[in-house]
């Protein structure tokens, strides 16, 4: 059975292994300014999320989570790379991350020895929403943020009550 800490660990494992992503943080998007010392591109798994119970009697939760990959677009890059190219680079990193994340959640890679107790839904529920963001300062900060749903099979018991 799983809980959300397993998801955070999996995000960290994949992000730190992925070529092109330099660091990982579990935090909120506004903390990007506090993460100036972190190497970029930086992946942030956002702390804010929602959870729903499709059928409360079953031990299944559906999390809607968002995360982003952020990188600087400094003045010196403008001579060799357009902003659209920078966004495309981030989009490619996001797609690569999501494909690896899905493969591992289904146990489809040699890196995972069994199917996880959580997964990205498939078929009609297989929706990934992606948005490009930018923060303007001395240099621009380019980002791509995704929102996905994860089904988590929980081992939450019914608790102990003393009346």
Secondary structure, DSSP 8 states (H G I E B T S, - for coil): ---HHHHHHHHHHHHHHSTT--EEEEE-GGGGGGGTTS-SSEEEEES--EEE-SSTTSSEEEEEEEEEEEEEE-GGGGGT--HHHHHHHHHHHHHHHHHHHHHHHTT-STT-SS--SEEE--GGG---EEEEEEE-SSSEEEEEEEEEEEEEE----------
